[in-house]
Amino acid sequence: MKPESRQALCHVAVAGCLCVATVYSGVFDGVFVEVGHEHYAEVPVASLPAALAMPFNSLVNLAYVLLGVYWLRRDAGDAGRSVGQRRAGYLKDVFAAMALLYGPVQWLRIWTQARPAAVLDQWLTLPIFAWPVAWCLCLDGGWRPCRLLVIEGLSLSSYGLALLHAQGFEVALGVHVAAAVGQALRTHRQSGSASSATYLALGVLSCLGFVVLKLCDHHLARWRLFQRLTGHFWSKVCDVLQFHFAFLFLTDVTTRRRVPPAGKMR
């Protein structure tokens, strides 16, 4: 494994452990989260183990792990050598490590229906959407590790909105989505291509599908097509697809625009 891959995995693992410790410390006990199988259209199968009680909503989370492994093994798309290539690889591998972490967290929520898992599932969504913003800013303004840390710190802190209002998480997520799309459009205008435009469009469509299908989970269950493979299941498929198209977009623009030097990678 490349040094930047080990570094990325270590950083995400440490951040993940800090998030878990924070959740279990009780800081977010006042956050509203939906807990219980009744919030999903998929009917639990009593004969299956608890970890697979909702088999389709459970097993779809393996796709995040497979996606993470796939992108950890792929090159970042940076045509440069040495430092530039390692920086691009680090940005890619952090994103891949986030996918590796996110899949098991979502599965844990489906399995246990416990409040801490539900809070962690919500919370980790925010820095995932923030990372494409950070990646694009590295392409536009140079390599600044402190800026990466600030962006992710602000993203994690924004979950505090969920303590102030029942829809606080939705507001924070909406801001993150808008920021990611806006920054991607800006980067595409500066160094994009026909292929990056395609990836960006498909990513936005996948994001839209992720939101709409999840919100309409119970409504869609009135149709046979969505009674086993429910809206929630297909929303996760769209989520994996938007992850993948984000990778394709970011590595494509990285190929055309190396990470500019603005400090050394440590």
Secondary structure by P-SEA (a helix, b strand, c coil): ccaaaaaaaaaaaaaaaaaaaaaaacccccbbbbbcccccccccccccccccccccccccaaaaaaaaaaaaacccccccccaaaaaaaaaaaaaaaaaaaaaaaaaaaaacccaaaaaaaaaaaaaaaaaaaaaaaaacccccaaaaaaaaaaaaacccccccccaaaaaaaaaaaaaaaaaaaaaaaccccaaaaaaaaaaaaaaaaaaaaaaaccccccccccccccaaaaaaaaaaaaaaaaaaaaaaaaaacccccccccc
